[in-house]
């Protein structure tokens, strides 16, 4: 499914939908929360199209893929500097989900949370 | 001379002096114990406002420890007169900083509190984070209710801890000064150019949590144990810190 929503003030909508998908996939609470955090971070970072961004969620047997896309006229790489020396947005996203891909041109951030990893969050 | 229970003001000052001058931790513990009835009494005054009494006692105890750490033995002031407003101030800040930022139905508030506890308990029991379905079953509600209650928990404000304290709240310093003076890992992080600009916008505890989560790769549960707060509170602090970091990065 795909929704177009304002990047300001409607992030909770994306969170709720994500929690629903995560629940269906039997993700642990913490994995869902991490994925929600990643989506929030991506939504705040993609260049919005007239204040809107698109969030697309696709689940399969192995996990959940969330694609956040924004305005085409603004390159994404300026918002996601590839800081190899330290922690940047991509690094943060990488800690929250199992894989992060940046699609130039669209532009879009593709987040992937795998079911097995999401189920096995180690306890403290 | 004031005396509460069997410990007099003179005894208390002696215990505090032993702790301060000789590092006598046992003396400090005895001092803390001597104030427990007082702390409980103060905490009960704040019961019935939507918080568990155990949590209030814990918050009040933090205030007591801060008072003991900060009390100036050279000043001609009784320890009790310093402890009381400091503990009250800690409780006031608890409600001010962690109150609900929007109107939330009581049913969801109560479910949120229950879930917060269940998450802690079930994470320990299961050895992993519980699923929404497991939480729903344990709480006796629908999965949808769990998702909704967890979402409204985002409205449970965790405001800036860097505001100066009111003079009537005890210490006259910034709260962040009281939380954690430990510089664990900060210098190393900054040396790695770890979002140096953005990190300066965070307070010390937020920086530490970001360090633990995104550099050292600890889970929220592990950070909760490390910092001594709940997993859901860790989540809120990470969310707030990421908001600030994101703003810094996008604005630069």
Interface residues (C-beta under 8 A of the other chain):
Chain A: X12 X15 X16 X19 X20 X22 X23 X26 X27 X28 X29 X30 X31 X32 X33 X34 X37 X40 X41 X44 X45 X79 X81 X83 X85 X86 X87 X88 X89 X91 X92 X95 X119 X120 X121 X122 X123 X124
Chain B: X119 X123 X124 X126 X127 X128 X129 X130 X131 X132 X133 X135 X143 X146 X147 X148 X150 X151 X154 X192 X193 X194 X195 X213 X214 X215 X217 X219 X220 X221 X222 X224 X225 X231 X235 X238 X239 X242 X243 X245 X246 X247 X249 X250
